[in-house]
Amino acid sequence: MSRRNVEVRREEILLATLAQAGRLGMDQLRVQDVAKSLGVSTGLVFYHFDTKDKLLAAALEHAVDRDLARLDRAVARGSDPLDRLRRVISSYGPTGAASGWTLWIDAWAMALRHPPIRTTLRRLDGRWRAALRDAIVEGTTTGDFTCPDPAATVARIGGLLDGLSVAALVYRNVRRAQLRTWMREAVAAELGLDPSDLT
């Protein structure tokens, strides 16, 4: 099998894994489900990914890397620190069918007992938080924001947004419009801004 074919096959397996995880949930997904959806043997899937945990971690990373690439492009188009901050926070939280968030929530539950998934989640979450921290540090440096402790601010904002997103998707006791409003208010309060600056 040529290197190109291996990369294509690996991509197909990751996409099929994401589709099956969306349909069945990460905890119920079997490698056989992925193989059957592609019309291949489970041995081929295991050839590319040694274990189910590694397959799920790679699929999660693949999905989130696409979202983070969009975030990187959006932030790069920002015209100033405030615009970049707006772009970072607007990229977070459930939108549309929220399939990415459903996957995140599944992964959080599995991460308690599956180290490869926990490691992947930690790394991917760190990338989003780094983008937020960079935007805050830049705005603080230019005097656009007031923030004595960017790391603590990022931790508080990240925790709030994760909790509100779970409330919106799992408990359904927070509407998405409320989530966006509360997110803007919390970020504004942390950085000495008016919430309207973040719309």
DRENKEZA-662076 format. One line per field, with one value per residue (C-alpha): residue in one letter; x, y, z. Coordinates in nm, 2 decimals, always signed. Each point is the difference from the previous one (the first is absolute). Layout:
<atoms>
code = c(a_...)
x = c(X_...)
y = c(Y_...)
z = c(Z_...)
</atoms>
This chain:
<atoms>
code = c(m_s_r_r_n_v_e_v_r_r_e_e_i_l_l_a_t_l_a_q_a_g_r_l_g_m_d_q_l_r_v_q_d_v_a_k_s_l_g_v_s_t_g_l_v_f_y_h_f_d_t_k_d_k_l_l_a_a_a_l_e_h_a_v_d_r_d_l_a_r_l_d_r_a_v_a_r_g_s_d_p_l_d_r_l_r_r_v_i_s_s_y_g_p_t_g_a_a_s_g_w_t_l_w_i_d_a_w_a_m_a_l_r_h_p_p_i_r_t_t_l_r_r_l_d_g_r_w_r_a_a_l_r_d_a_i_v_e_g_t_t_t_g_d_f_t_c_p_d_p_a_a_t_v_a_r_i_g_g_l_l_d_g_l_s_v_a_a_l_v_y_r_n_v_r_r_a_q_l_r_t_w_m_r_e_a_v_a_a_e_l_g_l_d_p_s_d_l_t)
x = c(+0.00_+0.15_+0.04_-0.27_-0.24_+0.08_-0.08_-0.32_-0.11_+0.09_-0.21_-0.29_+0.02_+0.00_-0.30_-0.19_+0.09_-0.14_-0.32_-0.05_+0.08_-0.26_-0.25_+0.08_+0.20_+0.36_-0.05_-0.23_+0.22_+0.17_+0.29_-0.22_-0.26_+0.27_+0.13_-0.35_-0.09_+0.31_-0.04_+0.34_+0.13_+0.06_+0.36_+0.05_-0.13_+0.23_+0.29_-0.03_-0.11_+0.13_-0.30_-0.35_+0.12_+0.27_-0.26_-0.24_+0.27_+0.12_-0.36_-0.06_+0.33_-0.09_-0.34_+0.13_+0.31_-0.24_-0.18_+0.33_+0.12_-0.31_+0.07_+0.36_-0.12_-0.26_+0.24_+0.26_-0.27_-0.06_+0.08_+0.09_+0.01_-0.38_-0.09_+0.22_-0.15_-0.35_+0.10_+0.14_-0.31_-0.24_+0.18_-0.08_-0.33_-0.26_-0.13_-0.23_-0.04_+0.29_+0.14_+0.35_-0.13_-0.18_+0.33_+0.18_-0.25_+0.03_+0.38_-0.01_-0.19_+0.24_+0.31_-0.05_+0.11_+0.18_+0.34_+0.04_-0.32_+0.08_+0.34_-0.16_-0.27_+0.26_+0.21_-0.29_-0.16_+0.35_+0.00_-0.33_+0.10_+0.33_-0.18_-0.22_+0.30_+0.20_-0.29_-0.03_+0.37_+0.02_-0.29_+0.14_+0.34_-0.16_-0.22_-0.33_-0.07_+0.06_+0.10_+0.25_+0.01_-0.07_+0.05_-0.27_-0.23_+0.03_-0.06_-0.32_-0.13_+0.08_-0.18_-0.30_-0.03_+0.04_-0.27_-0.24_+0.05_-0.08_-0.31_-0.12_+0.06_-0.05_-0.23_-0.17_-0.06_+0.21_-0.09_+0.28_-0.09_+0.04_+0.33_+0.14_-0.13_+0.14_+0.33_+0.04_-0.09_+0.25_+0.28_-0.08_+0.00_+0.34_+0.16_-0.15_-0.21_-0.37_-0.18_-0.11_+0.37_-0.01_-0.30)
y = c(+0.00_+0.34_+0.28_+0.20_-0.30_-0.05_+0.37_-0.01_-0.32_+0.14_+0.31_-0.22_-0.19_+0.31_+0.15_-0.33_-0.01_+0.35_-0.09_-0.32_+0.18_+0.26_-0.27_-0.24_+0.20_-0.05_-0.24_-0.23_+0.02_-0.33_-0.03_-0.24_+0.29_+0.21_-0.29_-0.10_+0.35_+0.01_-0.36_-0.10_-0.24_+0.10_-0.11_+0.29_+0.24_-0.14_+0.01_+0.38_+0.04_-0.26_+0.03_+0.14_+0.27_+0.11_+0.00_+0.21_+0.24_+0.05_+0.06_+0.25_+0.17_+0.00_+0.16_+0.27_+0.08_+0.10_+0.23_+0.14_+0.06_+0.21_+0.19_+0.07_+0.14_+0.21_+0.14_+0.08_+0.21_+0.21_+0.36_+0.09_-0.17_+0.05_-0.14_-0.30_-0.05_+0.01_-0.26_-0.23_+0.01_-0.03_-0.32_-0.16_-0.16_-0.21_+0.11_-0.18_-0.37_+0.03_-0.33_+0.11_+0.08_-0.33_-0.17_+0.22_-0.10_-0.37_+0.04_+0.17_-0.30_-0.25_+0.20_-0.10_-0.36_+0.03_+0.17_+0.04_+0.19_+0.21_+0.09_+0.10_+0.21_+0.18_+0.09_+0.12_+0.20_+0.16_+0.12_+0.18_+0.15_+0.11_+0.20_+0.16_+0.08_+0.15_+0.23_+0.11_+0.06_+0.19_+0.22_+0.06_+0.09_+0.26_+0.14_-0.11_-0.24_+0.00_-0.34_-0.06_-0.38_-0.13_-0.36_+0.02_+0.18_-0.27_-0.27_+0.17_+0.08_-0.35_-0.17_+0.23_-0.07_-0.37_-0.01_+0.22_-0.21_-0.32_+0.17_+0.10_-0.34_-0.26_+0.16_+0.24_+0.25_+0.27_+0.14_+0.06_+0.37_+0.01_-0.18_+0.26_+0.29_-0.13_-0.08_+0.35_+0.14_-0.22_+0.08_+0.37_+0.00_-0.18_+0.24_+0.34_+0.02_+0.07_-0.32_+0.20_+0.01_-0.37_-0.02)
z = c(+0.00_-0.10_+0.25_-0.18_+0.03_+0.36_+0.08_-0.20_+0.17_+0.34_-0.07_-0.11_+0.32_+0.21_-0.18_+0.03_+0.37_+0.05_-0.18_+0.20_+0.33_-0.09_-0.06_+0.28_+0.25_+0.08_+0.28_-0.21_-0.31_-0.10_-0.25_-0.19_-0.05_-0.17_-0.21_-0.11_-0.10_-0.23_-0.13_+0.14_+0.26_+0.36_-0.06_-0.24_+0.26_+0.26_-0.25_+0.01_+0.37_+0.25_+0.24_+0.01_+0.24_-0.24_-0.29_+0.21_+0.11_-0.36_-0.12_+0.27_-0.08_-0.38_+0.07_+0.24_-0.21_-0.28_+0.24_+0.13_-0.35_-0.06_+0.32_-0.10_-0.34_+0.17_+0.26_-0.27_-0.18_+0.31_-0.04_+0.36_+0.35_+0.06_-0.34_+0.06_+0.34_-0.15_-0.26_+0.27_+0.22_-0.29_-0.11_+0.33_+0.10_-0.18_-0.33_-0.25_+0.07_+0.25_-0.12_+0.11_+0.35_+0.03_-0.08_+0.26_+0.27_-0.09_+0.02_+0.34_+0.14_-0.15_+0.09_+0.37_-0.08_-0.34_+0.02_-0.38_-0.02_+0.31_-0.14_-0.33_+0.17_+0.21_-0.30_-0.21_+0.28_+0.06_-0.36_+0.04_+0.33_-0.15_-0.27_+0.27_+0.22_-0.30_-0.09_+0.37_+0.04_-0.32_+0.10_+0.34_-0.15_-0.23_+0.28_-0.16_+0.29_+0.37_+0.13_+0.29_-0.04_-0.35_+0.10_+0.27_-0.23_-0.27_+0.26_+0.12_-0.34_-0.13_+0.30_-0.04_-0.37_+0.04_+0.27_-0.19_-0.32_+0.19_+0.16_-0.35_-0.16_+0.27_+0.26_-0.25_+0.27_-0.16_-0.34_-0.25_-0.02_+0.38_-0.02_-0.25_+0.21_+0.33_-0.18_-0.12_+0.34_+0.18_-0.24_+0.01_+0.38_+0.01_-0.24_+0.09_-0.31_-0.08_-0.12_-0.31_-0.10_-0.05_-0.23)
</atoms>
